[in-house]
Amino acid sequence: MKNLLMVVVLIFGLLVNFHCTDAFGHLRSVVGSSAGAIGEQPLSKIAIHKTTLALSDFASIQARPLLLGLKGEDTAWVVVDFVNEEPSNDDWIGVFSPAKFNASNCIVENNSEVQAPYTCSAPIKYKYANHSNPDYTSTKKASVRFQLINQREDFSFALFAGGLSNPKLKAISNSIAFANPKAPVYPRLAHGKSWDEMTVTWTSGYNIDEAIPFVEWGWKGKEQKRSPAGTLTFEQNSMCGPPASTVGWRDPGFIHMSHLKDLWPNIKHTYRLGHLLTNGSIVWSKMYSFRSSPYPGQDSLQRVIIFGDMGKAERDGSNEYSDYQPGSLNTTDQLIKDLKNFDIVMHIGDLPYANGYISQWDQFTAQVEPIASTVPYMIASGNHERDWPGSGSFYDTPDSGGECGVLAETMFYVPAENRAKFWYSTDYGMFHFCIADTEHDWREGTEQYRFIERCLAQADRRKQPWLIFAAHRVLGYSSNDWYGLEGSFEEPMGRESLEKLWQKYKVDIAFFGHVHNYERICPIYQNQCVNSEISHYSGTVNGTIHAVVGGGGSHLSEFSPLETAWSLYKDYDFGFVKLTAFNHSSLLFEYKKSSDGKVYDSFTISRDYKDVLACVHDSCEATTLAT
């Protein structure tokens, strides 16, 4: 049995390090080090470089309506009608934006033997022609509906034969567009570097030579003020590799950021995004609202949502997404439904799983807009945001598809000293959060290790009794199957350096994603449960509770068949955690399924300040010179 286990581990290790090339000759992980390896970015399945022209007088495609968003909407439904005298079950419809997608902007190949492609731009989404039209091959015509979002450019639709691996372009539609494709869209709120500051980030098509960006905001119903915004973007040569630097590239537009400062605590604010054009007119966004954060240590009802690995999906049923992030809309919709009952969101890594297809970041920010425009949407860096060989990431994998952190750092704000190093602290009332970046080295002696200790040490537990640590990869404990094969039930080198810090500073709960399921671990220190309770904890903090919350929406991860003594609750399903601080002494932890929003696991903590001060193993100096 021992020899058999060694063989299994060896085979698994070989699989972890095995890579192959995709249809474009790009390196991709087959199994990889990531929970995201079971599944493939749908756009990567299209061999777009192999596109050949097969335009036919007997095939046509038309899109309607021609003009979208006439009432200022950022989202619209369109109908695409098409006819094909030679239909096949592998015909498909691609949505392209910009509408002109020929090879005029392709990077020229130096190799004369390489045939110049017709196009080097992947579509932003696609559907098979028989989607919702099972009789397409007999009628030779059909219609499909797509939901489009405002993405700064016009759109066209193309009918392809030959499936995804050998696309033959048969017909191209007319172009359609939003009434104002450059309009400011998809605001994302985040805490600033102090408790009384809210940061607003959004996307538009306006550069600074066209318009001056700003936010108009103030107390609801009171006089409004204006705060200036900065403007950022990035270029194709900022990407670290393909597909982000090749077929996945799409101009990201301009990312604007404004810091709303000197906020009074707990006040409802309204705001809207503005761009002052050179002719003196102003382009406005919709009106939004948020409630400013409580004063640090304030005793009031405070509610936090935590999850990881959500991804994105398409509401129009684009069937290429059916297996990729199957639970993401369930989680999104449950949070939208419950929006009035929480105050802040922590999305701890693996956001859209764009994997180098830049258009997907717009899709993701549109998906979470109802949430992120209303409460602070704080993120952590995951492997699908950061990792790329030779880019300085701790893991030498291609999981980001060549994005190497650029998209996450630019599209979302975090109050880090250096946003390329995605570790930071933030406060919300009675909560103090220390957010680590598992895609950079966290081990003892590193810059990040010093930050983590400083962040934990700075928690004033009398004012902020609830000390939370969060990171993407599991630096604590997980019963996931591939961790079980490794025998450590953690990310390699995960908790060895950090567990003594969690114990020393008495971290209440440590949250992790990366593993796509839910698991709660007992209060634990050095592999031993230090408290036998299951549903209620009180008294001294003698160990940290760990929770894996990576079931936000991406395909699920299997548990190890080995039963771990420290695991209290496992769920192979999509869900998220809600923390409710009632006061300085009472905390409620709830795990909810995304499918119905009901609570499936919970516990409470009752603790006074004197309990936090109490010395337990490895949390206080062993001796004192006082007499």
C-alpha positions, 0 to 999 in steps of 0.5 A: 500500500505504501509503494502504491501511494508513492506511485500515485504521488509520483504520477500526480507530481508529473501531471502537475508539471506537464504542459502542452500547447494550445491551438495557437502554439501557446503554453497552457497548463493541462493539470497545473497547480491551480484549482482552475486547471479543470476547465479551460477559458472558453475563448481559448478553444477557438483557433482564431489564427486558422480562420480562412475565408469562405464567404458565400453568396448563399450565407448572410447574417444581420443584427438588430437594432442598429443603435443601443442604449438610447435611454442611457442603458449600459446593457442591451439585447440584440437579435442576430438573424442568419441564413446558410444554405450549407448548414452544419451542427458545428456552425457558430456565431462570433461577436466581435468588437471592434466591428472591424476584425480583419488582420490589419492590426495583426503583429507581422510574423517574421517567418515567411512560411507562416501564412498571414491570418485573416484575423488575430482578434478573438471574439468577445463571446460566441454561440453555436448556430443551433443554440435554441434552434435545434432545427437549424440544419433543416431550415437553413436559417435561425436567430439567436439573442445576445446580451451586449454591454457597453465596451467603448466600440461597435460590434459585428457578428460573424457566421463560421463553419468548421467548428472552433478548431478550423473556423471558416468565415462564411458571412459578416453582419452589419455593425451596431453600436451604443449611442455613446460607446465612450460613456462612463460605466461600471463603478467599483468602490473600495476603501482608501488608505484611511477609514474616512476615504472611499475610492471610486474606479470606473471605465470609459472611452475618454482620454484626458485630452478629450474630457476631464473626469470627476465624481459628483457626490455628497450626502443624500439630498444635500448639496453635492461636491466634485472630486477630481479623478486620475486616468490610467490605461495600459498597452499591448506591450504591457502584457507578459505573453499570449494570449493577452499580448496576441489574440486576447488583446483588446483595448481596455479604454481608460480607467479613472479613479477618484478619492472621496475624502473626509467622509463622516461615518455611517452617512448615505451618499449619492454619487455619479461619474462625470466627464467634462468635454472640451465643448463645455458639456458634461457626460454623466453616468447613472446615479449611485449610492453608498454608505460611508464606513463606521469609525474604527471600533464603533459599536454597531451592526457590521456585516462582511461577505467573503468568498473567492474564485467566482468568475463570470458567466453570460446571462444570454446563455452563450453555451461556451460558458456552460461548464467554465464558471457554472456558479458565478451568476448564482453567487452574484444574484444572491448578493444582489438580492441581499444587498441591503443586508451586508456592508462590504465584500471581500473577493479573495482572488480569481476574479473573472478568469479572463486568462489573457482575454482582456474583453472579459474584464469589462464583462466581469465589472458589468456583472458585479456592478450592482454590488461593487457600485454600492458597497466596497468591493475589496479584492485579493490577487489570485493565480489567474490574475498574477502568475506568469513565468519569469514575471516575478510571481512566486509560482512559475505557471501561466495561469494569468494568460499573460496578464501578469497582474496588470489588469487586476492592479489597474481595474480595481483599487486596493489600499496597498503601498505598491499595488504591484505587491497586492498585500494591504490592510483595511478596517471596517468598524470592529474588523481589522483585515490583513490581506496577503498576496499568495502570488508573492513570497510570504515566507519568514524574512521576506518583505511580505512577511514583515508586512503581515506581522506589522499588520497583525500587530497594529490591530487594537483589539479593544477597539477592533476585536475581530482580527481577520486574515485572508489570502487566495491560496490555502496557507492554512488547512484544506482537505482538498484532493490534490493537497491530500496527495501531497500529504500536507493538506496545505499549499506547499510551504503554506503555513510554516512561516505564518502559523506562529504569527496567527497564534502570536497575534490571536487571529480569529479567522483565516480565510482562503480560496483557490480550492473551489469548495467550502470547508471549516476547520476547528480552532487549530495550532500546529495541526491540533484542534485546541477547542472541542466546541463546534457551534460556539466559541468563547473565552481565550483565543487559543487557536485560529479558525480556518475557512476555505471559501473558494466556492464562489462560482468556478467549477468545484474541487473534490475533497480528499477521501482521507478524513482529516481530524480537524475538518468540521464541515465540508460542502461540495457546492457554491457558496459564500460566508457572511460575518456579522459583528453585533458588538465588541463581544459577539460575532456570527459566522454563516456559510450560505449556498449560492443556490438558495441563500440559506445558511448551511453552516454557522457558529458564534464567538463570544469574547471579551477584551480580557480574553484576547489579552490572556496568554496562551501557548506561543502568544505571550513572552514566556518570562517577565523581569517585573517583580 
